[in-house]
């Protein structure tokens, strides 16, 4: 290698060197120094430095998740390496300059760049390190560029050049690993996320660097940052996610003069990912809160509280979802409503519910669409209740996809990212085995849903599901579900309770929105609760009853309010004969009428 200094170069050599520098300036920039002291990467830096001194394979590829510190590692070595000059390839700029013909032009650009590198190192005697982040993009976009790079990698040591590529494990497996000759020219160095103590040390170093170390009100704030980011930001990597949270806290501290304490930390977490860290589950009140809105399902609420208290105590299997349930029962018994209420109990809002109608994934070719949407939703909202409604309607391949979710708590998405389900609660619902429910209500001596019959039928439920048509519930799926919970059919008494609860909600809405007092007769509530069931016995659930309220009572009330704004006390009464009172008539001629209140509600059957 020629060791001449620039002052000793001939005019022709200076011209060549100036041209080489212009090419380097066009496609690269000086690698910036690290923004903070690097902690815990000494072994990896020594490994990379040793690779540079190897006689043949002296180039490396750094593999690690985004945010694990691949760039910082190279920057850290640069501060210790006085022998070489470090440059970073501006790959995005190079791709942009290539335009539409990126495959061919990228190869040409890379050849020009490394020709310039050879001239520079030969004429100056200075070794260069070229850092190429997101190296997989070159392989992805231009096979010709890969063929150009291979001989450069093979002979780089002889020309005073070292190449350090960087990418994620997923991108490496997808784009680079299949090209074995390319892999053989790069020494692989794995960059693992730092452990807890190393991450905490990095956080303390940042706090000291930015002058807030003495502003931390209690030392274990660093532990909390690590714990919260691990729990609430599982899709990102350490140490980046912890550093971003601490940096946000520093920004708030200086902008608003707020203390660097737990309250600020929880605010930052909530602002960044929408997770309410301060929300805690009152495990002792789960059943009580469910019983207030889920009528006559005592067995259901007892089993849910029993299982959810395990999760609330943080004693669940940490490699699986927080809990998994199969809600079995006929239509309208409260399965979906229970899932909504669990969202409020476990996360403080029913908006934490992610619902999939599995009838939309009934075809075998829908599995990719299901995987894509499922992983996207959980990637964006890891702390959620995942409701898979009518799971028996899904294609067999879709059902089998859930085995990995229930068993390992993870799934690979379309971008080869590993999506974690360990912070999710999974609920499957089914109407399968409805023949078991047809006469089950007659087994009960009261309307509490105490569950003695349901408990006794547990084995029968499982057998019925595994033998259901189409093998929708293979034993391996049921074996991975924590609890199968059957919902009892609604008795007449329960239907009437639910109907009156919904009507009371309408009464409250009318009072709030229009300052109008609405009274509803007992005959109306009984008509809404029972008439459709008398016509069609299969319409036994609460959903059809609620639909009747929305289509018959609510429109009649709304019309009267707008037609007669002068009346501030109104009543809904029943006119005609309903089927439930006279089974001999084939079709009901009853209808709901709304009018100005005519009599004292205490004596009129109004409530």
Secondary structure as GFF3:
##gff-version 3
##sequence-region A 1 607
A	DSSP	three_ten_helix	6	8	.	.	.	ID=ss1
A	DSSP	alpha_helix	11	27	.	.	.	ID=ss2
A	DSSP	beta_strand	28	30	.	.	.	ID=ss3
A	DSSP	alpha_helix	42	52	.	.	.	ID=ss4
A	DSSP	beta_strand	60	63	.	.	.	ID=ss5
A	DSSP	alpha_helix	70	80	.	.	.	ID=ss6
A	DSSP	beta_strand	84	89	.	.	.	ID=ss7
A	DSSP	alpha_helix	91	98	.	.	.	ID=ss8
A	DSSP	alpha_helix	102	124	.	.	.	ID=ss9
A	DSSP	beta_strand	127	133	.	.	.	ID=ss10
A	DSSP	alpha_helix	136	141	.	.	.	ID=ss11
A	DSSP	alpha_helix	143	155	.	.	.	ID=ss12
A	DSSP	three_ten_helix	156	159	.	.	.	ID=ss13
A	DSSP	beta_strand	161	167	.	.	.	ID=ss14
A	DSSP	alpha_helix	169	171	.	.	.	ID=ss15
A	DSSP	pi_helix	172	176	.	.	.	ID=ss16
A	DSSP	alpha_helix	180	184	.	.	.	ID=ss17
A	DSSP	beta_strand	187	190	.	.	.	ID=ss18
A	DSSP	alpha_helix	196	209	.	.	.	ID=ss19
A	DSSP	three_ten_helix	213	215	.	.	.	ID=ss20
A	DSSP	alpha_helix	221	232	.	.	.	ID=ss21
A	DSSP	alpha_helix	240	256	.	.	.	ID=ss22
A	DSSP	alpha_helix	262	273	.	.	.	ID=ss23
A	DSSP	three_ten_helix	283	285	.	.	.	ID=ss24
A	DSSP	alpha_helix	286	291	.	.	.	ID=ss25
A	DSSP	alpha_helix	298	312	.	.	.	ID=ss26
A	DSSP	beta_strand	323	328	.	.	.	ID=ss27
A	DSSP	alpha_helix	335	347	.	.	.	ID=ss28
A	DSSP	three_ten_helix	350	352	.	.	.	ID=ss29
A	DSSP	beta_strand	353	357	.	.	.	ID=ss30
A	DSSP	three_ten_helix	358	361	.	.	.	ID=ss31
A	DSSP	three_ten_helix	364	366	.	.	.	ID=ss32
A	DSSP	alpha_helix	367	380	.	.	.	ID=ss33
A	DSSP	beta_strand	385	389	.	.	.	ID=ss34
A	DSSP	three_ten_helix	391	393	.	.	.	ID=ss35
A	DSSP	alpha_helix	396	408	.	.	.	ID=ss36
A	DSSP	beta_strand	410	412	.	.	.	ID=ss37
A	DSSP	beta_strand	418	420	.	.	.	ID=ss38
A	DSSP	beta_strand	425	430	.	.	.	ID=ss39
A	DSSP	three_ten_helix	434	436	.	.	.	ID=ss40
A	DSSP	three_ten_helix	440	443	.	.	.	ID=ss41
A	DSSP	alpha_helix	452	456	.	.	.	ID=ss42
A	DSSP	alpha_helix	458	466	.	.	.	ID=ss43
A	DSSP	alpha_helix	475	480	.	.	.	ID=ss44
A	DSSP	beta_strand	483	486	.	.	.	ID=ss45
A	DSSP	alpha_helix	492	514	.	.	.	ID=ss46
A	DSSP	beta_strand	517	520	.	.	.	ID=ss47
A	DSSP	alpha_helix	522	535	.	.	.	ID=ss48
A	DSSP	alpha_helix	542	548	.	.	.	ID=ss49
A	DSSP	pi_helix	549	553	.	.	.	ID=ss50
A	DSSP	alpha_helix	554	563	.	.	.	ID=ss51
A	DSSP	beta_strand	569	575	.	.	.	ID=ss52
A	DSSP	beta_strand	591	596	.	.	.	ID=ss53
A	DSSP	three_ten_helix	601	603	.	.	.	ID=ss54
###
